[in-house]
Amino acid sequence: LERDAVKSCFFNLLYEVSRIRPKKVIIFDKQIYDFGLYNCNIGKFTVKTVISPGVIYYDNQNLKDIFMKQLTEAINDT
């Protein structure tokens, strides 16, 4: 069930991306990246992957630091 829900959301994401035509898409989880968003949209926009923002809720400062570093790089990278 979860995989079907993620797949449905992924197709909605593709639809929205095709409508708004962003220059960059930041993906916050490897599971969504694995669905192939990068492969089916090469040349249309840049895809940046960041570890799940859920790490913010962990009691692990190293994970929080990694998340913030990746997010900052993804936002500022062209």
C-alpha positions as CSV (number, residue, x, y, z in Angstrom):
1,L,0.0,0.0,0.0
2,E,2.8,2.4,0.9
3,R,4.5,1.9,-2.4
4,D,1.3,2.5,-4.3
5,A,0.7,5.7,-2.4
6,V,4.2,6.9,-3.1
7,K,3.9,6.0,-6.8
8,S,0.6,8.0,-7.0
9,C,2.2,11.0,-5.3
10,F,5.2,10.7,-7.6
11,F,3.0,10.9,-10.7
12,N,1.2,13.9,-9.2
13,L,4.6,15.5,-8.7
14,L,5.6,14.9,-12.3
15,Y,2.4,16.5,-13.4
16,E,3.0,19.6,-11.3
17,V,6.6,19.8,-12.3
18,S,5.6,19.8,-16.0
19,R,3.1,22.6,-15.3
20,I,5.4,25.0,-13.4
21,R,8.7,24.1,-15.2
22,P,11.1,24.8,-12.4
23,K,14.8,25.2,-12.9
24,K,15.7,23.0,-9.9
25,V,13.9,20.3,-7.9
26,I,15.2,19.4,-4.5
27,I,14.2,15.8,-3.4
28,F,14.3,15.2,0.3
29,D,14.4,11.5,0.3
30,K,16.2,8.8,-1.5
31,Q,13.1,6.7,-2.0
32,I,11.5,9.4,-4.3
33,Y,14.8,9.8,-6.1
34,D,14.8,6.1,-6.8
35,F,11.6,6.4,-8.7
36,G,13.5,7.9,-11.5
37,L,12.6,11.6,-11.4
38,Y,16.1,12.5,-12.4
39,N,16.3,10.0,-15.3
40,C,13.0,11.0,-16.9
41,N,13.6,14.7,-16.8
42,I,17.3,15.1,-17.7
43,G,17.8,18.5,-19.4
44,K,14.5,20.0,-18.2
45,F,15.7,20.8,-14.7
46,T,18.4,20.1,-12.2
47,V,17.7,17.6,-9.5
48,K,19.3,17.8,-6.1
49,T,19.0,15.1,-3.5
50,V,19.0,15.8,0.3
51,I,18.7,13.3,3.1
52,S,15.3,13.1,4.7
53,P,14.4,16.2,6.7
54,G,13.1,13.7,9.4
55,V,16.7,13.7,10.7
56,I,15.9,17.1,12.3
57,Y,13.9,15.2,14.9
58,Y,16.6,12.7,15.7
59,D,18.8,13.4,18.7
60,N,21.9,13.3,16.5
61,Q,23.6,16.6,15.8
62,N,25.8,15.1,13.1
63,L,22.7,14.1,11.0
64,K,21.2,17.6,11.6
65,D,24.4,19.2,10.4
66,I,24.6,16.9,7.3
67,F,21.0,17.8,6.4
68,M,21.5,21.5,6.8
69,K,24.7,21.4,4.8
70,Q,23.1,19.4,2.0
71,L,20.0,21.6,1.9
72,T,22.1,24.8,1.8
73,E,24.2,23.4,-1.0
74,A,21.2,22.3,-3.0
75,I,19.5,25.7,-2.6
76,N,22.6,27.7,-3.5
77,D,24.0,25.4,-6.3
78,T,23.1,26.4,-9.8
